[in-house]
Amino acid sequence: MRNSEKLVAAAFQLARQAWPVPLSALAKKAKLSPRALSAMGMATHHDVLNLMVAHTTGQITHKPVDGACVRDKLFELLMQRMDLLSPHRPALNNIINSAARHAPTALHLARAQRAACQAMLKHVGADPSPLLPMGLMAVYACTLQSFLADTTPDLSRTMAALDRHLGRAEKIWGVLRCENTTGK
């Protein structure tokens, strides 16, 4: 297991108790030296948070179906992301609660999520409009609330929420594209 994987696993495990987690505790749990963390560019828990988001995004292996619409492709990618995050729900709750109380954490989390959304949009071949990552972030944030409360084994409530939010976003994005192409 690579050092980054060890650190992400340790971070998700310790975040089940609280967030932020001191770097010293993360290093100990991951069985890494402080020097190893420094070499990885991990100076603060915000750096670890960025790594956690990037690692989860990198774990998405879904290949979009040729001919499927962008909405369907995004649905599949976001559901795979939820599947990957499913074992970490208590950690996610603590991270989100920390972000709600601590503006720098919220900003770092938003920046990391924006990069993740940009990567997912690129993965599905979506138009690289600067507004789309922000729209997908909104879809993800709204769906994440349903996901964290979803106790169904098949995540059916999460799927329904994601479908609903993507449908709303599709209407908005369609209007934006229409306005851009007509010059209004």
C-alpha positions in Angstrom: 0.0 0.0 0.0 1.4 3.4 -0.9 1.9 6.1 1.7 -1.0 8.2 0.3 -3.4 5.2 0.6 -2.2 4.5 4.1 -2.8 8.2 5.1 -6.3 8.3 3.5 -7.3 5.1 5.2 -6.0 6.4 8.5 -7.8 9.8 8.0 -11.1 8.2 7.3 -10.7 5.9 10.3 -9.8 8.7 12.7 -12.4 11.1 11.3 -15.0 8.7 12.5 -14.3 10.1 15.9 -13.7 13.8 15.1 -12.4 16.2 12.5 -9.9 17.8 12.3 -7.4 15.2 13.3 -3.9 16.2 14.4 -1.2 15.3 11.9 0.7 13.5 14.6 -2.3 11.2 15.2 -2.7 10.6 11.4 1.0 9.8 11.0 0.9 7.3 13.9 -2.3 5.6 12.7 -0.9 5.4 9.1 2.5 4.2 10.5 4.2 7.0 8.7 6.9 9.4 10.1 6.3 13.1 10.3 9.0 13.4 7.7 7.0 11.2 5.3 4.0 13.4 5.8 6.1 16.4 5.0 7.5 14.8 1.9 3.9 14.1 0.8 3.1 17.9 1.2 0.9 17.3 4.2 1.5 20.4 6.3 -2.1 20.7 7.7 -5.2 18.6 8.0 -6.5 20.7 5.1 -3.9 19.0 2.9 -5.1 15.7 4.1 -8.6 16.6 3.3 -7.6 17.5 -0.2 -5.8 14.2 -0.5 -8.9 12.3 0.7 -11.1 13.9 -1.9 -8.6 13.4 -4.7 -8.0 9.8 -3.7 -11.8 9.1 -3.8 -12.0 10.7 -7.2 -9.1 8.6 -8.4 -10.8 5.5 -7.3 -13.7 6.0 -9.7 -13.2 3.4 -12.4 -16.5 3.6 -14.2 -16.2 3.9 -17.9 -19.0 6.0 -19.4 -21.3 4.2 -21.8 -20.9 5.4 -25.4 -24.0 7.2 -26.5 -25.3 7.8 -23.0 -26.3 11.4 -22.2 -24.1 13.4 -19.8 -26.8 13.2 -17.1 -26.7 9.4 -17.2 -22.9 9.3 -17.2 -22.8 11.7 -14.2 -25.4 9.6 -12.4 -23.2 6.5 -12.8 -20.1 8.3 -11.7 -21.7 10.0 -8.7 -23.3 6.7 -7.5 -19.9 5.0 -7.8 -18.5 7.8 -5.6 -21.3 7.2 -3.1 -20.5 3.5 -3.1 -16.8 4.3 -2.4 -17.8 6.6 0.4 -20.4 4.4 1.9 -18.1 2.8 4.6 -17.0 6.3 5.6 -20.4 8.0 6.4 -19.5 8.7 10.1 -16.3 10.3 9.0 -18.1 12.4 6.3 -20.6 13.6 8.9 -17.7 14.8 11.1 -15.9 16.5 8.2 -19.1 18.2 7.0 -19.9 19.4 10.6 -16.3 20.7 10.9 -16.6 22.6 7.6 -19.9 24.2 8.8 -18.1 25.5 11.9 -14.7 26.4 10.4 -14.6 28.6 7.3 -11.0 27.5 6.2 -12.1 23.9 6.3 -15.2 24.7 4.3 -13.1 26.6 1.7 -10.5 23.8 1.4 -13.3 21.2 1.1 -15.1 23.3 -1.6 -11.9 23.7 -3.6 -11.2 20.0 -3.4 -14.7 19.2 -4.4 -14.6 21.6 -7.3 -11.5 19.9 -8.7 -13.3 16.5 -8.2 -16.3 17.8 -10.1 -14.1 19.1 -12.9 -12.5 15.7 -13.2 -15.8 13.9 -13.3 -17.2 16.3 -15.9 -14.1 15.8 -18.0 -14.4 12.0 -17.6 -17.9 12.1 -19.1 -16.9 14.5 -21.9 -19.1 17.4 -20.7 -18.8 20.9 -22.0 -16.0 22.6 -20.0 -18.1 25.6 -19.0 -16.8 27.2 -15.9 -20.3 27.0 -14.3 -20.7 23.3 -14.7 -18.3 22.3 -11.9 -20.2 24.6 -9.5 -23.5 23.2 -10.6 -22.3 19.6 -10.1 -21.0 20.6 -6.7 -24.5 21.8 -5.8 -25.9 18.5 -7.1 -23.3 16.5 -5.1 -23.9 18.5 -1.9 -27.7 18.1 -2.0 -27.3 14.4 -2.8 -24.8 13.9 -0.1 -27.3 15.0 2.5 -29.7 12.2 1.3 -26.8 9.7 1.1 -25.8 10.3 4.7 -29.3 9.6 5.9 -30.0 6.7 3.6 -30.2 3.4 5.4 -31.4 1.3 2.5 -28.9 -1.4 1.5 -29.2 -0.5 -2.2 -29.0 3.3 -1.7 -32.4 3.7 -3.4 -33.1 6.9 -1.6 -29.7 8.3 -2.6 -30.4 7.3 -6.2 -33.8 8.9 -6.2 -32.3 12.2 -4.8 -29.4 12.2 -7.3 -31.8 11.6 -10.2 -34.0 14.5 -8.9 -31.1 16.9 -8.5 -29.5 16.0 -11.8 -32.9 16.5 -13.5 -33.1 20.0 -12.0 -29.5 20.8 -12.9 -30.1 19.5 -16.5 -32.9 22.1 -16.9 -30.7 24.9 -15.7 -27.6 23.8 -17.7 -29.8 23.4 -20.8 -31.0 27.0 -20.4 -27.4 28.2 -19.9 -26.2 26.5 -23.1 -29.2 27.9 -25.0 -28.4 31.4 -23.9 -24.8 31.0 -24.8 -25.5 29.7 -28.3 -28.1 32.4 -29.2 -26.0 35.3 -27.9 -28.7 36.6 -25.5 
